[in-house]
Amino acid sequence: MSDEAYRVPRGPGEAVFAERRSRFIGRVRPVRDEAEALAFLQEIRAGHWDATHNVYAYLLREGNLTRYSDDGEPQGTAGLPVLDVLRHAGVYDAICVVTRYFGGVLLGTGGLVRAYARAAREALDAAGLATMQRWTRLTLSCPYPLLTPVRREITAAGGVEESLDYAADVSVALWMPAPLAGAFVERITDLTAGRVTPAAGEEAFRALGETV
């Protein structure tokens, strides 16, 4: 799996509009795996069993898995345009389902492509995007007189505090973007003349700016 940053939907997103009497409902959801993607698809199908089409596309970072379906629309006019919107946005771990209720007027090949792409794009806009990157968990033991400057450095370096445990010294757990962790450890060690030396632990992908 790549260590490069990537984007995911920040949350659920929905868009509804009418195109020549057909009603389109686009929905985007963040998902962790294929099971979640398929569960959401089934939820939409059950809730819109009377729809003409429930077109979908999803992209999963694990295994670089890609799936899409036109669900009865002419080949290449529905699922692929939805997938292209996700790809163009650089999004992973996401599913988009576009429900269509046919209104009696044919849209033609170009009209279908534009409508399904619009539904996906507007739903993704409504969801918003978050950038995921690898973070490192750090722990340190800090004497009380040094706590304020150490916490100031954590914030300045872009770190996020996880917990503080007040005892004889203060035990601090925090997350730091992995590319910055080494420099942060050096900075704190130098700033405190070696009295505080952060120790690196696990790494995980987290959203930029995500709170613990």
N, C-alpha and C positions, 0 to 999 in steps of 0.2 A: 504494500500500500504506500502511495506517495506521501511524503511529508509536506508537500506544498499546500498553501492555504487554498481553501475552496469556499463556495457560497452555498447556503441553504435557505429555505423559506424561514423567515423570522417567526411566522405563525400561520394560522389558517387564513385563506383569502377567498373571496367570492365576488363574482361579477355577473350581472344579469342584464340582458338587452334583447331587443327584438330586431330582426332583420327580415324585411319583406314578409311579415306575419309569422315567421318562425321565431320561437323563443329559445334563447341560448342561456344556459346557466353554467358558468365556469367555476370550478372549485380547485384550489391548491391546498395541499397539506404536506407538512414535513413528515417523513417516515424514517424509521431506523433500519428497516429491512424489508424484504419482499413480502413477508407475512403481513406486516402492517399495511403495505400498499394494497395487497389483495383484499384485506379486511375492509379498508376504506372503499375500495371499488365495489365490493359486495353491498356495503351499506348504502351507497348511492343507487345501485341497481334495485335494491329492495325498496328504497324510498321513492324511486322514480320508475317503477315497473311499467307504467303506462307511457313512458317517453318513447319517442321514435328511435332515438339513438343515445347511448351512453359511451361516448368516445373517451379513450384514456391514453396516457403516456406516463411512464415513470423512469427515473434515472437513479441508480444506487451506486454509491462510490465503492462499496465493498464488491470486488469482482468486476467492477465497471459494467454492471448489469443494466441493460436497456430493454424496455418492452413498450409496445404501443399497439393500438387496435383502432381500425376505422369503424368497427361495430355496424357494418352494413352500409356505410356510406361508400361512394365510389373510391376505389383504391387510390391512396395518396392524397386524398382531399381533406382528411380529418385528423387521424392519429399522428401522421408525420408532421403536419403543421404545428400541432400541439407540442410534439417532441422538439421541434426546431426552436420554439420559443424558449423552452427550458435550456436547451443547449446554448443558444445565443446568450442567455443570461449567465452562463457558467454555473448553473445550479445542479446540485446533487442531492440525494436523499430526499427526493420530492416526487409527488404524484400529482397530476392534473387530470381531472375528469370533467368533460364538457357534455352536458345533457342538452339534447335538442328535442323540442316539440315542434313537429312539422306544421306549418301554417297554411299549406295548400299551394304555395307558390315556389316553383323550382328556382334555386339560386345559381345553378350552373357550377361547373368545376371551379372557376376562379372565385365565385362568390362563396362557395363552401370553404375554400382554403382561407380566404380573408376572414370569414366569420369565426371559424374555429381558432385561428391564430389570435384574433382579437379577444375571444373569450379567455384563452390561456394567458395572454399578455396582461389583460386587465385584472384577472384573478391573482396573478403573480405580483402585480403592482400593489394590490390590496393586501397581500400577505407581507410584503416587505422582504428584504434580504439581510442576512447576517453572514459575516465572514468568519469562517472557522480556521483556526490555526493551532499548531501544537504549543501547549503550555507545559511548564515544569513546576511541580510542587516543591516548595522549599520550606524548611523548618529552621528556626534559630532560637537561641536562648539569649535574652537581652537583659542586662542590668537596668533597673528602673531609670537612672539618670540618662541613659542612652536611648530610651524608648521613643521619645518624641523625634529626635533626628533620624532614627532608623525608619520610623513610620513615614516620615516625610520623604525619605529616599524611595521607599516602596511605591508611594504614589507617583513620585516624579519619574520613576522608571516604567510606569504603566502596569505595576503589579496590582493584585487584588487580594486583600486579606481574607483568609478563611476563618481563623480563630485566634483568640488571645487567651492564654491561661496564666493567671496571676498567682505566683507562688514566691519563692525566694528571689527568683528572677522571673521575667515574663517570657513564656514560650509562645512564639508566634509561628503560625502556619500560613502560607500564602501561595498564590499562583503567579507565575511570571511567564510572559511569552518566551518560549524556548530559545529563540535566537538572542535574547537579552539576558538570559539567566547567568551566563558566565561572567559578563561584565558587571552585573549587579552584585554577585558574590565578591568579586574583587573590590568593588567600590565600598561595600559595607565593611569588609575586612580592613581596608586601608583607613576608612573613616573612623573606625573604632580602635585602631592600632592593634587589631587582632583579638580584641575582647569579644567580638561577635563574628562568627563565621557561619553563614548559612550552609545547610546541607541539602543537596539535591535529592529528590526522591522520584516518584512516578511521573510519567508524562501522559498527557491526554489531549484530545482535540476539544477546544472550547470556542465559543463565540467571542469575538473581540468585544470587550466591554461588558461581558457577562458577569453578573454578580454571583457570589458563591451561595 
